[in-house]
Amino acid sequence: LKLGGGLTKPGKMVNIPKTKKAFCKGCKKHMMMKVTQYKTGKASLYAQGKRRYDRKQAGFGGQTKPVFHKKAKTTKKIVLRLQCSECKTTAMKPIKRCKHFEIGGDKKSKGAAY
């Protein structure tokens, strides 16, 4: 039995350290990187698609474009934002889907299950 799309086991907590060593494109070598979670920025009112959508919606005639309702996914792919400690270059690294995600949580010790 294979879990769809390389899912981690449901209910598993993903814990990632606050710093990790990864390849930096600026320094062209492995460096210590500061790890944060990527969040989508606030949508601009002046982006071309938003201006076009608002123009089309204006006036009479109701909703002009389809509104998506068939949501199938229960999780999102986590994207890590890695910032180099030396040159401050930022890289994005997507990881697998998970329901619970944490950065810099306390490490699980062996044998301390209960």
All heavy atoms as an XYZ file, in Angstrom:
886
protein
N       0.849     -1.193      0.000
C       0.000      0.000      0.000
C       0.884      1.243      0.000
O       1.762      1.383      0.853
C      -0.900     -0.017      1.247
C      -1.859      1.150      1.364
C      -3.009      0.960      0.396
C      -2.386      1.258      2.765
N       0.651      2.104     -0.961
C       1.463      3.312     -1.082
C       0.619      4.537     -0.750
O      -0.497      4.660     -1.230
C       1.977      3.411     -2.514
C       3.359      3.985     -2.618
C       3.834      3.929     -4.047
C       5.200      4.559     -4.144
N       5.636      4.704     -5.505
N       1.157      5.398      0.080
C       0.446      6.643      0.396
C       0.618      7.615     -0.760
O       1.718      7.764     -1.282
C       1.009      7.261      1.681
C       0.661      6.535      2.967
C       1.458      7.116      4.111
C      -0.805      6.631      3.264
N      -0.463      8.251     -1.165
C      -0.459      9.126     -2.339
C       0.509     10.292     -2.241
O       0.536     11.004     -1.251
N       1.322     10.467     -3.273
C       2.172     11.651     -3.395
C       3.245     11.791     -2.337
O       3.646     12.885     -1.995
N       3.738     10.677     -1.787
C       4.822     10.735     -0.806
C       4.424     11.424      0.479
O       5.192     12.187      1.047
N       3.218     11.195      0.941
C       2.760     11.792      2.194
C       3.499     11.209      3.387
O       3.803     10.020      3.395
C       1.268     11.483      2.392
C       0.272     12.502      1.908
C      -1.114     11.903      1.973
C       0.304     13.738      2.748
N       3.783     12.030      4.364
C       4.274     11.485      5.617
C       3.067     10.874      6.308
O       1.934     11.211      5.993
C       4.878     12.600      6.518
O       3.877     13.586      6.715
C       6.096     13.224      5.894
N       3.300      9.996      7.252
C       2.172      9.342      7.908
C       1.292     10.383      8.575
O       1.788     11.254      9.276
C       2.693      8.340      8.947
C       3.240      7.086      8.306
C       3.563      6.039      9.338
C       4.163      4.830      8.696
N       5.468      4.506      9.176
N      -0.035     10.316      8.355
C      -0.938     11.309      8.938
C      -0.802     11.347     10.461
O      -0.664     10.311     11.093
C      -2.325     10.824      8.527
C      -2.092      9.924      7.384
C      -0.739      9.330      7.553
N      -0.819     12.566     11.010
C      -0.698     12.708     12.456
C       0.737     12.842     12.916
O       0.994     13.116     14.074
N       1.698     12.611     12.015
C       3.106     12.741     12.379
C       3.495     14.216     12.440
O       3.152     14.987     11.561
C       3.981     12.053     11.331
C       4.304     10.612     11.672
C       5.781     10.456     11.950
C       6.101      9.091     12.469
N       7.021      8.360     11.630
N       4.217     14.585     13.483
C       4.693     15.964     13.638
C       6.031     16.108     12.925
O       6.915     15.280     13.107
C       4.852     16.261     15.133
C       5.625     17.502     15.425
S       4.738     18.987     15.024
C       4.009     19.372     16.561
N       6.155     17.112     12.076
C       7.434     17.386     11.412
C       8.114     18.505     12.185
O       7.555     19.580     12.360
C       7.214     17.785      9.932
C       8.520     18.165      9.281
C       6.557     16.654      9.174
N       9.321     18.208     12.669
C      10.074     19.162     13.480
C      11.402     19.441     12.789
O      12.160     18.518     12.516
C      10.281     18.547     14.870
C      10.925     19.515     15.820
O      11.106     20.684     15.511
N      11.296     19.037     16.980
N      11.681     20.703     12.498
C      12.897     21.083     11.778
C      13.713     22.049     12.628
O      13.141     22.966     13.229
C      12.511     21.692     10.411
C      12.030     20.539      9.540
C      13.639     22.444      9.770
C      11.725     20.825      8.150
N      15.036     21.846     12.716
C      15.873     22.755     13.518
C      15.893     24.180     12.944
O      15.658     24.362     11.750
C      17.267     22.125     13.452
C      17.233     21.181     12.319
C      15.819     20.754     12.133
N      16.172     25.169     13.813
C      16.156     26.579     13.391
C      17.308     26.917     12.451
O      17.226     27.871     11.687
C      16.210     27.500     14.608
C      14.888     27.563     15.334
C      14.932     28.563     16.471
C      13.582     28.637     17.157
N      13.608     29.513     18.316
N      18.396     26.158     12.525
C      19.508     26.340     11.582
C      19.868     24.985     10.992
O      19.772     23.965     11.681
C      20.763     26.918     12.276
O      21.119     26.077     13.356
C      20.546     28.326     12.752
N      20.235     25.006      9.706
C      20.701     23.769      9.081
C      21.750     24.106      8.045
O      21.798     25.226      7.528
C      19.545     22.977      8.469
C      18.879     23.607      7.271
C      17.791     22.718      6.700
C      18.389     21.712      5.742
N      17.412     20.804      5.156
N      22.605     23.129      7.745
C      23.638     23.335      6.749
C      23.066     22.972      5.384
O      22.499     21.899      5.220
C      24.844     22.456      7.071
C      26.146     23.041      6.603
C      27.321     22.333      7.213
C      28.591     23.096      6.854
N      29.792     22.395      7.234
N      23.166     23.894      4.424
C      22.651     23.655      3.078
C      23.502     24.431      2.075
O      24.236     25.343      2.456
C      21.197     24.096      2.988
N      23.368     24.084      0.800
C      24.165     24.744     -0.233
C      23.674     26.163     -0.480
O      22.483     26.392     -0.671
C      24.116     23.942     -1.535
C      25.020     24.489     -2.596
C      26.386     24.239     -2.553
C      24.519     25.271     -3.622
C      27.228     24.744     -3.521
C      25.357     25.790     -4.593
C      26.721     25.524     -4.550
N      24.607     27.125     -0.471
C      24.275     28.526     -0.735
C      24.722     28.872     -2.155
O      25.882     28.665     -2.506
C      24.984     29.428      0.273
S      24.811     31.176     -0.111
N      23.794     29.400     -2.960
C      24.124     29.762     -4.343
C      25.015     30.994     -4.399
O      25.745     31.190     -5.358
C      22.843     30.017     -5.136
C      22.097     28.747     -5.476
C      20.871     29.047     -6.314
C      20.159     27.767     -6.708
N      18.915     28.042     -7.438
N      24.941     31.843     -3.370
C      25.763     33.051     -3.332
C      27.212     32.733     -3.021
O      28.125     33.186     -3.702
N      27.424     31.914     -1.976
C      28.783     31.550     -1.540
C      29.339     30.379     -2.346
O      30.528     30.096     -2.298
C      28.775     31.179     -0.064
S      28.112     32.444      1.018
N      28.458     29.663     -3.071
C      28.795     28.480     -3.860
C      29.401     27.357     -3.005
O      30.307     26.651     -3.444
C      29.722     28.845     -5.025
C      29.053     29.743     -6.052
C      29.753     29.681     -7.378
C      28.966     30.310     -8.503
N      28.507     31.662     -8.275
N      28.932     27.236     -1.763
C      29.343     26.118     -0.902
C      28.306     25.920      0.197
O      27.401     26.747      0.342
C      30.718     26.371     -0.300
C      30.847     27.630      0.523
C      32.271     27.797      1.015
C      32.408     29.075      1.809
N      33.759     29.249      2.347
N      28.432     24.855      0.947
C      27.497     24.596      2.039
C      27.774     25.553      3.197
O      28.917     25.718      3.609
C      27.612     23.145      2.524
C      26.802     22.203      1.702
N      27.165     21.831      0.432
C      25.629     21.575      1.965
C      26.253     20.997     -0.056
N      25.310     20.826      0.845
N      26.709     26.192      3.681
C      26.819     27.161      4.775
C      25.723     26.884      5.796
O      24.764     26.182      5.500
C      26.632     28.587      4.233
C      27.606     28.985      3.152
S      29.297     29.007      3.715
C      29.349     30.548      4.569
N      25.835     27.492      6.961
C      24.756     27.409      7.940
C      23.645     28.351      7.490
O      23.899     29.504      7.157
C      25.232     27.811      9.340
C      25.974     26.719     10.087
S      25.183     25.109     10.070
C      23.992     25.272     11.360
N      22.427     27.840      7.455
C      21.278     28.621      7.002
C      20.278     28.771      8.134
O      20.073     27.840      8.913
C      20.572     27.904      5.851
C      21.435     27.645      4.661
S      21.457     29.087      3.609
C      21.773     28.360      2.043
N      19.658     29.944      8.206
C      18.587     30.184      9.173
C      17.289     29.739      8.518
O      16.988     30.142      7.399
C      18.544     31.666      9.532
C      17.735     31.974     10.780
C      17.987     33.387     11.261
C      17.082     34.346     10.506
N      17.259     35.739     10.917
N      16.513     28.893      9.202
C      15.302     28.320      8.620
C      14.063     29.028      9.158
O      13.891     29.161     10.362
C      15.206     26.808      8.930
C      13.953     26.206      8.323
C      16.437     26.081      8.445
N      13.208     29.512      8.239
C      11.904     30.057      8.619
C      10.877     29.463      7.665
O      11.239     28.891      6.641
C      11.865     31.598      8.502
O      12.307     31.981      7.201
C      12.716     32.276      9.549
N       9.610     29.603      8.003
C       8.561     29.079      7.130
C       8.105     30.176      6.176
O       7.870     31.299      6.601
C       7.385     28.562      7.955
C       6.377     27.808      7.120
C       5.241     27.234      7.942
O       5.229     27.338      9.162
N       4.276     26.641      7.283
N       7.986     29.836      4.888
C       7.543     30.808      3.887
C       6.051     31.060      4.039
O       5.264     30.140      4.204
C       7.834     30.279      2.481
C       7.161     31.072      1.391
C       7.654     32.308      0.996
C       6.016     30.602      0.760
C       7.032     33.053     -0.004
C       5.386     31.329     -0.235
C       5.904     32.554     -0.601
O       5.273     33.283     -1.582
N       5.681     32.326      4.024
C       4.267     32.702      4.067
C       3.980     33.576      2.845
O       4.798     34.417      2.464
C       3.974     33.524      5.328
C       4.032     32.726      6.614
C       2.661     32.206      6.980
C       2.561     31.749      8.396
N       2.955     30.385      8.629
N       2.812     33.392      2.242
C       2.433     34.204      1.086
C       2.216     35.646      1.527
O       1.576     35.885      2.552
C       1.127     33.673      0.466
O       1.222     32.251      0.356
C       0.877     34.260     -0.903
N       2.730     36.584      0.755
C       2.573     37.996      1.083
C       1.165     38.485      0.773
O       0.364     37.781      0.161
N       0.867     39.708      1.196
C      -0.450     40.298      0.949
C      -0.604     40.555     -0.550
O       0.296     41.108     -1.189
C      -0.527     41.616      1.723
C      -1.903     42.245      1.725
C      -1.930     43.500      2.590
C      -3.202     44.272      2.314
N      -3.037     45.696      2.540
N      -1.733     40.153     -1.115
C      -1.972     40.329     -2.552
C      -2.103     41.814     -2.887
O      -2.787     42.563     -2.186
C      -3.229     39.583     -2.966
N      -1.461     42.228     -3.978
C      -1.490     43.630     -4.397
C      -2.795     43.948     -5.117
O      -3.303     43.127     -5.885
C      -0.317     43.902     -5.336
O      -0.469     45.162     -5.942
N      -3.325     45.128     -4.868
C      -4.541     45.571     -5.562
C      -4.234     45.998     -6.993
O      -5.144     46.154     -7.804
C      -5.171     46.753     -4.822
C      -5.847     46.450     -3.488
C      -6.217     47.741     -2.782
C      -7.086     45.599     -3.698
N      -2.960     46.206     -7.290
C      -2.579     46.773     -8.576
C      -1.958     45.756     -9.517
O      -1.492     46.114    -10.598
C      -1.641     47.964     -8.361
C      -2.260     48.976     -7.435
C      -1.793     49.146     -6.143
C      -3.372     49.714     -7.839
C      -2.397     50.044     -5.281
C      -3.979     50.606     -6.985
C      -3.488     50.773     -5.707
O      -4.104     51.662     -4.859
N      -1.972     44.478     -9.158
C      -1.482     43.431    -10.062
C      -2.443     43.343    -11.246
O      -3.647     43.572    -11.086
C      -1.419     42.100     -9.327
N      -1.927     43.007    -12.428
C      -2.747     43.027    -13.647
C      -3.983     42.139    -13.531
O      -5.078     42.552    -13.900
C      -1.901     42.599    -14.856
C      -2.678     42.579    -16.174
C      -3.284     43.925    -16.553
O      -2.561     44.879    -16.792
N      -4.596     44.015    -16.603
N      -3.826     40.942    -12.998
C      -4.960     40.030    -12.877
C      -6.050     40.564    -11.963
O      -7.237     40.430    -12.246
N      -5.657     41.197    -10.859
C      -6.610     41.769     -9.902
C      -7.345     42.957    -10.522
O      -8.556     43.105    -10.351
C      -5.866     42.184     -8.629
C      -6.716     42.834     -7.571
C      -7.687     41.873     -6.909
C      -8.414     42.564     -5.764
N      -9.804     42.135     -5.666
N      -6.625     43.788    -11.276
C      -7.253     44.942    -11.942
C      -8.271     44.462    -12.972
O      -9.378     44.977    -13.053
C      -6.193     45.813    -12.630
C      -5.186     46.437    -11.686
C      -4.458     47.604    -12.320
N      -3.892     47.332    -13.624
C      -2.618     47.024    -13.862
N      -1.758     46.913    -12.862
N      -2.187     46.830    -15.085
N      -7.901     43.434    -13.735
C      -8.789     42.879    -14.757
C     -10.029     42.266    -14.109
O     -11.154     42.489    -14.561
C      -8.035     41.821    -15.560
C      -8.821     41.261    -16.732
C      -8.067     40.146    -17.431
N      -6.858     40.650    -18.075
C      -5.632     40.190    -17.803
N      -5.444     39.245    -16.894
N      -4.594     40.668    -18.434
N      -9.818     41.510    -13.025
C     -10.927     40.854    -12.313
C     -11.899     41.891    -11.743
O     -13.112     41.776    -11.893
C     -10.362     39.973    -11.199
C     -11.405     39.290    -10.356
C     -12.118     38.196    -10.846
C     -11.686     39.729     -9.065
C     -13.078     37.569    -10.079
C     -12.637     39.108     -8.288
C     -13.334     38.023     -8.798
O     -14.292     37.408     -8.035
N     -11.360     42.925    -11.091
C     -12.200     43.970    -10.493
C     -13.011     44.717    -11.566
O     -14.170     45.068    -11.348
C     -11.350     44.962     -9.702
C     -10.816     44.349     -8.405
O     -11.342     43.293     -7.989
O      -9.865     44.899     -7.829
N     -12.383     44.969    -12.723
C     -13.059     45.659    -13.831
C     -14.220     44.803    -14.350
O     -15.303     45.295    -14.635
C     -12.041     45.918    -14.948
C     -12.581     46.619    -16.158
C     -12.148     48.082    -16.172
N     -12.626     48.728    -17.386
C     -13.674     49.552    -17.408
N     -14.351     49.806    -16.305
N     -14.049     50.121    -18.536
N     -13.972     43.501    -14.460
C     -14.989     42.583    -14.966
C     -16.144     42.429    -13.981
O     -17.297     42.303    -14.372
C     -14.338     41.218    -15.235
C     -15.186     40.293    -16.077
C     -14.398     39.068    -16.471
C     -15.229     38.197    -17.406
N     -14.538     36.986    -17.812
N     -15.833     42.469    -12.676
C     -16.839     42.290    -11.634
C     -17.724     43.530    -11.463
O     -18.850     43.419    -10.989
C     -16.165     41.997    -10.282
C     -15.620     40.593    -10.142
C     -16.706     39.547    -10.074
O     -17.148     39.037    -11.084
N     -17.157     39.238     -8.878
N     -17.206     44.698    -11.826
C     -17.932     45.953    -11.584
C     -19.260     45.984    -12.335
O     -19.398     45.388    -13.402
C     -17.063     47.131    -12.014
N     -20.242     46.652    -11.755
C     -21.536     46.819    -12.411
C     -22.483     45.653    -12.152
O     -22.305     44.894    -11.209
N     -23.502     45.530    -13.008
C     -24.501     44.472    -12.843
C     -24.017     43.177    -13.478
O     -23.170     43.199    -14.361
C     -25.826     44.900    -13.495
C     -26.428     46.108    -12.855
C     -26.495     47.309    -13.545
C     -26.933     46.045    -11.563
C     -27.050     48.430    -12.954
C     -27.483     47.160    -10.975
C     -27.544     48.362    -11.666
N     -24.612     42.057    -13.065
C     -24.294     40.791    -13.727
C     -23.733     39.726    -12.806
O     -23.432     38.638    -13.255
N     -23.596     40.027    -11.527
C     -23.168     38.989    -10.576
C     -21.748     38.497    -10.775
O     -20.930     39.145    -11.407
N     -21.492     37.320    -10.245
C     -20.147     36.712    -10.302
C     -19.822     36.341    -11.745
O     -20.593     35.646    -12.400
C     -20.124     35.480     -9.399
C     -18.791     34.765     -9.310
C     -17.727     35.587     -8.627
O     -17.995     36.356     -7.719
N     -16.503     35.431     -9.089
N     -18.670     36.812    -12.246
C     -18.345     36.607    -13.665
C     -17.354     35.475    -13.895
O     -17.257     34.962    -14.993
C     -17.740     37.891    -14.247
O     -16.579     38.230    -13.484
C     -18.725     39.032    -14.228
N     -16.594     35.105    -12.877
C     -15.608     34.034    -13.047
C     -15.932     32.891    -12.090
O     -16.564     33.102    -11.063
C     -14.199     34.575    -12.786
C     -13.750     35.539    -13.885
C     -12.356     36.043    -13.694
C     -11.269     35.172    -14.208
N     -11.283     34.895    -15.645
N     -15.495     31.654    -12.399
C     -15.823     30.528    -11.530
C     -15.193     30.660    -10.142
O     -14.060     31.124    -10.026
C     -15.238     29.315    -12.265
C     -14.520     29.803    -13.431
C     -14.743     31.256    -13.591
N     -15.949     30.271     -9.118
C     -15.436     30.245     -7.745
C     -15.183     28.780     -7.414
O     -16.069     27.942     -7.549
C     -16.442     30.861     -6.756
C     -15.918     30.782     -5.325
C     -16.731     32.302     -7.117
N     -13.948     28.463     -7.015
C     -13.540     27.070     -6.787
C     -14.128     26.522     -5.486
O     -13.959     27.115     -4.421
C     -12.010     27.006     -6.758
C     -11.472     25.623     -6.653
C     -11.557     24.751     -7.724
C     -10.874     25.186     -5.486
C     -11.055     23.461     -7.635
C     -10.376     23.907     -5.388
C     -10.462     23.037     -6.452
N     -14.847     25.407     -5.575
C     -15.462     24.786     -4.396
C     -14.982     23.365     -4.130
O     -15.123     22.871     -3.021
C     -16.991     24.739     -4.553
C     -17.634     26.094     -4.532
N     -17.558     26.941     -3.447
C     -18.346     26.772     -5.472
C     -18.204     28.074     -3.714
N     -18.699     27.995     -4.942
N     -14.448     22.679     -5.153
C     -14.102     21.255     -5.020
C     -12.731     21.053     -4.368
O     -11.828     20.478     -4.974
C     -14.123     20.589     -6.390
C     -15.494     20.538     -7.026
C     -15.433     19.792     -8.336
C     -16.795     19.689     -8.978
N     -16.756     18.973    -10.249
N     -12.591     21.505     -3.146
C     -11.305     21.397     -2.446
C     -11.087     19.959     -2.007
O     -11.921     19.380     -1.313
C     -11.291     22.337     -1.238
C      -9.944     22.457     -0.574
C      -9.972     23.571      0.443
C      -8.639     23.782      1.107
N      -8.204     22.654      1.903
N      -9.971     19.366     -2.428
C      -9.712     17.960     -2.136
C      -8.605     17.772     -1.108
O      -8.621     16.822     -0.338
C      -9.352     17.230     -3.421
N      -7.639     18.667     -1.084
C      -6.474     18.511     -0.209
C      -6.790     18.980      1.213
O      -7.506     19.947      1.411
C      -5.295     19.322     -0.746
C      -4.881     18.981     -2.166
C      -3.960     17.784     -2.185
C      -3.384     17.530     -3.549
N      -4.288     16.794     -4.447
N      -6.204     18.281      2.179
C      -6.399     18.673      3.583
C      -5.127     19.302      4.142
O      -5.129     19.817      5.252
C      -6.769     17.459      4.448
O      -5.725     16.493      4.322
C      -8.082     16.864      4.017
N      -4.031     19.219      3.375
C      -2.750     19.775      3.830
C      -2.143     20.607      2.715
O      -2.557     20.502      1.559
C      -1.760     18.654      4.184
O      -1.597     17.821      3.038
C      -2.236     17.842      5.354
N      -1.141     21.407      3.064
C      -0.383     22.147      2.064
C       1.067     21.692      2.141
O       1.519     21.218      3.182
C      -0.440     23.644      2.363
C      -1.763     24.250      1.979
C      -1.673     25.761      1.976
C      -2.891     26.308      1.269
N      -3.278     27.608      1.671
N       1.782     21.853      1.025
C       3.208     21.546      1.053
C       3.892     22.654      1.832
O       3.610     23.830      1.622
C       3.771     21.470     -0.362
C       3.328     20.230     -1.103
C       3.952     20.165     -2.463
C       3.479     18.936     -3.201
N       4.049     18.863     -4.548
N       4.775     22.284      2.731
C       5.502     23.264      3.540
C       6.696     23.762      2.737
O       7.418     22.966      2.137
C       5.998     22.613      4.854
C       4.845     21.980      5.631
C       6.760     23.607      5.702
C       3.838     22.941      6.193
N       6.897     25.081      2.709
C       8.060     25.653      2.030
C       8.956     26.297      3.075
O       8.511     27.139      3.860
C       7.652     26.688      0.955
C       8.874     27.302      0.303
C       6.782     26.032     -0.093
N      10.227     25.868      3.097
C      11.196     26.431      4.032
C      11.935     27.566      3.343
O      12.301     27.466      2.173
C      12.213     25.374      4.463
C      11.672     24.141      5.150
C      12.816     23.207      5.495
C      10.886     24.488      6.393
N      12.151     28.648      4.083
C      12.914     29.783      3.583
C      14.272     29.711      4.261
O      14.373     29.840      5.480
C      12.178     31.060      3.976
C      12.523     32.255      3.165
C      11.531     33.374      3.481
N      12.180     34.645      3.282
C      12.881     35.278      4.210
N      12.990     34.791      5.409
N      13.461     36.420      3.931
N      15.319     29.460      3.479
C      16.663     29.302      4.027
C      17.475     30.557      3.744
O      17.621     30.957      2.590
C      17.351     28.098      3.386
C      16.609     26.767      3.471
C      17.288     25.727      2.606
C      16.509     26.286      4.887
N      17.986     31.196      4.808
C      18.784     32.412      4.622
C      20.213     32.149      5.080
O      20.439     31.709      6.214
C      18.188     33.580      5.395
C      18.869     34.883      5.059
C      18.239     36.070      5.748
O      17.937     36.003      6.924
N      18.058     37.151      5.006
N      21.166     32.419      4.193
C      22.583     32.190      4.477
C      23.054     33.141      5.578
O      22.711     34.320      5.579
C      23.407     32.409      3.210
S      25.183     32.222      3.471
N      23.849     32.598      6.498
C      24.326     33.422      7.619
C      25.418     34.400      7.177
O      25.633     35.417      7.809
C      24.850     32.521      8.739
O      25.812     31.624      8.226
N      26.112     34.101      6.063
C      27.198     34.960      5.582
C      26.698     36.050      4.623
O      26.783     37.233      4.918
C      28.256     34.108      4.862
C      28.941     33.096      5.743
C      29.905     33.713      6.758
O      30.728     34.560      6.357
O      29.819     33.341      7.941
N      26.154     35.612      3.464
C      25.806     36.582      2.413
C      24.320     36.961      2.390
O      23.899     37.758      1.561
C      26.213     36.043      1.045
S      25.288     34.584      0.542
N      23.521     36.396      3.286
C      22.082     36.704      3.436
C      21.246     36.338      2.210
O      20.124     36.798      2.058
C      21.846     38.196      3.770
C      22.581     38.676      5.013
C      21.970     38.104      6.268
C      22.662     38.636      7.507
N      23.184     37.616      8.389
N      21.793     35.493      1.312
C      21.024     35.017      0.159
C      19.910     34.101      0.658
O      20.110     33.321      1.582
C      21.944     34.244     -0.811
O      22.965     35.122     -1.256
C      21.176     33.723     -2.014
N      18.725     34.208      0.052
C      17.583     33.402      0.479
C      17.241     32.364     -0.574
O      17.233     32.668     -1.768
C      16.363     34.306      0.730
O      16.748     35.348      1.623
C      15.227     33.545      1.351
N      16.966     31.147     -0.130
C      16.545     30.069     -1.022
C      15.270     29.455     -0.465
O      15.051     29.461      0.749
C      17.635     29.020     -1.129
N      14.417     28.955     -1.346
C      13.182     28.286     -0.936
C      13.359     26.786     -1.108
O      13.902     26.345     -2.127
C      12.011     28.744     -1.797
C      11.797     30.220     -1.793
S      11.148     30.798     -0.243
C      10.583     32.395     -0.755
N      12.887     26.014     -0.142
C      12.994     24.558     -0.224
C      11.669     23.934      0.159
O      11.278     23.961      1.324
C      14.099     24.083      0.726
C      14.210     22.586      0.871
C      15.357     22.041      0.069
C      15.520     20.557      0.293
N      15.074     19.788     -0.848
N      10.917     23.398     -0.817
C       9.656     22.742     -0.468
C       9.916     21.372      0.158
O      10.819     20.662     -0.277
C       8.932     22.604     -1.809
C       9.989     22.673     -2.836
C      11.160     23.396     -2.257
N       9.135     21.025      1.189
C       9.223     19.690      1.780
C       7.862     19.021      1.636
O       6.938     19.615      1.084
C       9.711     19.721      3.248
C       8.787     20.553      4.123
C      11.134     20.237      3.337
C       9.100     20.480      5.597
N       7.734     17.808      2.137
C       6.499     17.046      1.948
C       5.320     17.664      2.686
O       5.481     18.529      3.537
C       6.710     15.615      2.436
C       7.651     14.824      1.547
C       7.822     13.429      2.079
C       8.754     12.644      1.186
N       8.979     11.298      1.689
N       4.145     17.147      2.362
C       2.913     17.583      3.020
C       2.871     17.049      4.440
O       3.320     15.938      4.696
C       1.694     17.019      2.287
C       1.538     17.540      0.898
C       0.407     16.845      0.191
N       0.230     17.433     -1.124
C      -0.461     18.529     -1.352
N      -1.075     19.141     -0.371
N      -0.552     19.015     -2.561
N       2.332     17.838      5.366
C       2.126     17.351      6.719
C       1.060     18.202      7.389
O       0.816     19.328      6.982
C       3.420     17.378      7.515
S       4.090     19.018      7.714
N       0.416     17.625      8.401
C      -0.634     18.356      9.104
C      -0.064     19.214     10.215
O      -0.554     20.294     10.493
C      -1.664     17.373      9.667
C      -2.468     16.719      8.564
C      -3.787     16.199      9.045
C      -4.584     15.715      7.856
N      -5.900     15.244      8.170
N       0.988     18.712     10.889
C       1.589     19.441     12.012
C       3.038     19.725     11.681
O       3.793     18.809     11.362
C       1.483     18.630     13.297
C       0.076     18.258     13.629
N      -0.847     19.178     14.062
C      -0.578     17.071     13.549
C      -2.004     18.563     14.251
N      -1.872     17.287     13.941
N       3.433     20.996     11.763
C       4.781     21.410     11.397
C       5.312     22.373     12.449
O       4.582     23.209     12.956
C       4.742     22.098     10.035
C       6.054     22.673      9.619
C       7.072     21.853      9.187
C       6.274     24.033      9.675
C       8.292     22.378      8.806
C       7.486     24.568      9.298
C       8.495     23.726      8.862
N       6.600     22.241     12.771
C       7.183     23.042     13.842
C       8.652     23.311     13.524
O       9.341     22.433     13.000
C       7.014     22.215     15.126
C       7.678     22.724     16.346
C       7.354     21.860     17.570
O       7.336     20.621     17.469
O       7.159     22.457     18.628
N       9.124     24.511     13.833
C      10.541     24.843     13.653
C      11.174     25.026     15.026
O      10.659     25.772     15.855
C      10.726     26.112     12.797
C      10.274     25.844     11.369
C      12.167     26.579     12.795
C      10.399     27.002     10.429
N      12.270     24.324     15.251
C      13.024     24.467     16.494
C      12.328     23.931     17.728
O      12.554     24.417     18.830
N      11.493     22.923     17.566
C      10.859     22.291     18.730
C      11.851     21.409     19.447
O      12.917     21.100     18.914
N      11.519     20.995     20.675
C      12.456     20.158     21.420
C      12.541     18.778     20.757
O      11.561     18.231     20.279
C      12.060     20.031     22.897
C      10.591     19.687     23.085
O       9.766     20.273     22.367
O      10.289     18.830     23.949
N      13.784     18.232     20.725
C      14.038     16.967     20.054
C      13.445     15.814     20.832
O      13.414     15.832     22.061
C      15.541     16.749     19.891
C      16.130     17.575     18.768
C      17.545     17.150     18.458
C      18.079     17.917     17.285
N      19.523     17.980     17.245
N      12.973     14.803     20.068
C      12.421     13.600     20.677
C      13.578     12.702     21.085
O      14.465     12.432     20.282
C      11.545     12.877     19.652
C      10.191     12.547     20.175
C       9.251     11.831     19.259
C       9.617     11.532     17.864
N       8.568     10.826     17.127
N      13.609     12.254     22.335
C      14.681     11.363     22.781
C      14.235      9.919     22.618
O      13.058      9.597     22.705
C      15.046     11.656     24.229
O      13.928     11.492     25.055
N      15.200      9.036     22.392
C      14.927      7.607     22.192
C      14.369      7.010     23.476
O      14.841      7.305     24.580
C      16.202      6.858     21.801
C      16.652      7.143     20.384
C      16.067      6.164     19.417
C      16.625      6.347     18.032
N      15.802      5.823     17.018
N      13.351      6.181     23.332
C      12.809      5.458     24.492
C      11.811      6.246     25.313
O      11.132      5.694     26.166
N      11.695      7.551     25.075
C      10.755      8.375     25.851
C       9.428      8.494     25.112
O       8.989      9.557     24.772
C      11.361      9.751     26.110
N       8.823      7.328     24.845
C       7.584      7.314     24.074
C       6.373      7.676     24.954
O       5.439      8.302     24.515
C       7.369      5.962     23.426
N       6.401      7.245     26.226
C       5.251      7.487     27.097
C       5.585      8.413     28.233
O       6.569      8.346     28.869
C       4.721      6.151     27.642
C       4.310      5.226     26.543
C       5.094      4.160     26.149
C       3.120      5.446     25.831
C       4.726      3.318     25.129
C       2.745      4.614     24.795
C       3.551      3.547     24.448
O       3.153      2.738     23.428
